[in-house]
Amino acid sequence: MSDPVLSLDGLTVRLPRGADRSHALSDVSLSIASNEILCVVGESGSGKSMMANAIMRLLPNEVEIEDGRMMFDGHDLCTASPAAMREVRGAGIAMIFQEPMTALNPLRTIGDQIGEMFSIHTRLSKVEINARVIALLDDVRIPDSTAAAKAYPHELSGGQRQRAMIAMALALDPKLLIADEPTTALDVTTQAQILRLIRDLQQRRKTAVLFITHDFGVVAEIADRVVVMQHGVIVEQGAADRVLNDPQHAYTRQLISSVPPLKAPPPRSLSGKDVLSIDRVSKTYRTGGFLGRGARVTEAVKGVSLHLPRGATLGIVGESGSGKSTLARCIVRLIDPDAGSILLDGKDWAKLTPDQVRRETRHIQMVFQDPFASLNPRRKAAELVAQGPIVHGVDRAVAIAEAKRLFELVGLDPSAGDRFPHEFSGGQRQRIGLARALALKPDVLVADEPVSALDVSVQAQVLRLLAELRQQLGLSIVFITHDLRVAAQICDLVAVMKDGAVVEQGTTAEVFGNPQHPYTQALLSAIPGGDFTRKRDSALV
Amino acid sequence: MRILSLAGRRLAASIPTLFLILIGVFLLLQLAPGDTVDALMAQMGGGDAATAHELRKFYGLDLSVPAQLANYLWHLMRLDLGFSSIYGKPVATVILERLPPTILLMTASLSFAFFFGLVFGVIAARGVNRWPDTVISTFGLIFYATPSFWFGLMAIVVFSVYLQWLPPGGFEDIGTVQTGIWRALDIAAHLVLPTLTLGLIFLAVYLRIMRASMLEVLNLEFIRTARAKGLDETHVITRHVLRNALLPMVTLIGLQAGTMLGGSVVVESVFSLPGLGRLAYESVVQRDLNTLLGIVFVSALLVIVVNFVVDLLYARLDPRIAAEGS
């Protein structure tokens, strides 16, 4: 191995008093060579992002480096002066972040923000800087780089913003690039493109990359070497092949095994009767028009027809903007569809009056994506769950008792009902969300990205719970997700949506095993670590 | 151009509001005992019922309330604010004479409050929970909690009576005739204390908003990006934080333009400035309905214009706003 670009030696970072543990990182030692991608893997709270911030010396106020050395370019970054650190940041070590929307200043143009790199660290003239910025944007393959340089962040798509971030980070040819979950917020096809871009640029420029991720699929795609972290401690490190195929530590094994398999579960026999059938449902948004002038029309859902047999799970898969969430909201009548019919148990749900919807809504309930934002923080968990039945006329005491029973059903401690939502973890909150939806004993559950905000191991638990409940209560589920791997695990039927229309539907085994539509094929091939997962799946058989 | 059409629409939307306000004030004043003629008679030292009747007929006050209202609105449509019976001049003339001191006072206090609120807000946010923050926040609270008339009176006692640095009241020195730059300086000297008095309260508000919004922006992710680029703290603030933190401040200016007009009534009375605020107070006392409605009309226009400018400024500061309409 060539000389390391950066080596951490016994790095220990202390958290302020009152945090859930005393140290964010304890005794972390690793090194990155040039022309190497080192992946740091761990679940939320493992300290992996804290490590990135520690290297940049951008730790939050009360958090400090207690011990250890960080050797970069012959200097110890732990003892570097603030001025010396500013020299290193951007020029020596650059960083890209998870959410390119919030990581860029919304009030300044892309070109201006990339150009700032040069104006901080070099003495180039304005004209030279402009030329360099355009060249960089071309380098990260942004279409029409001159226009992109003049654009504001909100005028670009998520993928383009992340490309701009990468262009900014690579502006001064840094020796080390730290990428903190750079593809987590992106769609699967965009994610594949960005991963390929990072790999390309890294190979061309011989940059060392410290790549932080929670997704072993991404690791399989991009890593040369892997470091696995848990609770601020490195539990395992080694070459990517070795760690992926022969994990030594129990935690690594658990993480790898919770990467969802890409194969459909054995098909279950489905009932012949539909509990929910959607026929040519459309929803069009009109915005901005004043007296019909300059109106912008977005066809969010275009003539979608779907069937959900009783007791089955129908997956609706698509990227952001495909109209899947709009469709879900139409189904539960949170928004009104423009045309089409939604037959639930023979009643046309699309034509009910708002008053009838309120009365009938207990037959169809929704679980939301963000378990942090979808629970009222000022109400106790049991009240949140009991609220639905109380509204529908159940006695308060009875409803609260029932809520406690539901807690047990979704795998929570029944006594936890007296606690507030912030006292629960993400996975537990999603269980509360489930209990809330189940409190009304619905026939159909509409789950809108219910596991997207959760760590992989928690994701697996929640999915298992959903499968159990489906069995136990005879639930029919509409499961909306952007993650094909998740859909493969739980759905009997899958519909793939693109630009508001269903492009392909069928049983999960059909769609995933033998995709017909080019878009479905593209989606499947874009799954990070697809080859690795398939290899593992076949080895398991 | 999109912004202009958007703003034009906002202007059109505020016209009904304006009429509602005028009708409301008109009806409210009908509830007050006595009318212009009573006030006039009192000034003349009394008179008989026949004179009063004549006068009422002359000013159109013998008509029914709805008829008077319709009459007024009809005149207003032709931009005729009516005639002030107390001042014996058209209302437009009366208001135009009184407008400059108020506008000067408002602009000066607003600039003062905005500028120093911004500066102190930034200083407080940079030293959050340390002594600069504590000192600035404490003074801010004191300024905010103290009534402005008391500030005005104390300022007169200290700076005019005791130190004799500044004039205690009035808009300009009426003892000598001055022109050009000397007149401007004289007016400026007269306006120092009123500006400070009116501005201090708003300074406190702006300071707190600026501090809070700075702290919020400092926690955003793109600030981390800026630091990761190797920017030093001063440039992080000037290039990335300030403009983002200014957005709520700018909104506040629009919201507080009205409050400021209200505050100027007190300040103009304390410093005996011949401005719109005092005119409003006097016309209420004298039941000079036409003048009062005229003042309401002009104040509302003023607030609408300020908000219009704020909208334009906001769209200029935040490119996301301009995009929303397109």
Interface residues (C-beta under 8 A of the other chain):
Chain A: M56 L58 R86 E87 V88 R89 G90 A91 A94 M95 F97 E99 T102 A103 L104 N105 P106 L107 R108 E116 M117 I120 H121 Y152 H154 E155 M165 M168 G288 F290 G294
Chain B: R9 L220 E221 F222 R224 T225 A226 R227 A228 K229 G230 L231 D232 H235 R239 H240 R243 N244 L317 D318 P319 R320 A323 E324 G325 S326
